[in-house]
């Protein structure tokens, strides 16, 4: 899927399908569930090679990729705070998952050039 063929409804539908297919024990609720849902979207290789659409990740994180750089930066900082490793540790997210989420956020930041 390339940038031009992005469909917000399809991404949301895919995310709901992924969450539904996982057991509630595995995904969990709250921030832990959010992290696991984000991590279930694609692999590192797919992200590195651009096979996962940047807009898909933005949609899942609640960012508007068409917003101005100033707005993107402001909202991205909120996301970084929300998914900070120290906060994640308190919620039961493993260090490995926190590290992977951090990597994905870094990749997204580089792609959005913010």
Buried (B, 14 or more C-beta within 10 A) or exposed (E): BEEEEBBEEEBEEBBEEBBEEBEEEEBBEEBBBBBBBBBBBBEEEEBEEEEBBBBBBBBBBEBEBEBEEEEBEEBBEEBEEBBEEEEBEEBEBEEEBBEBBBEBBEBBBEBBEB
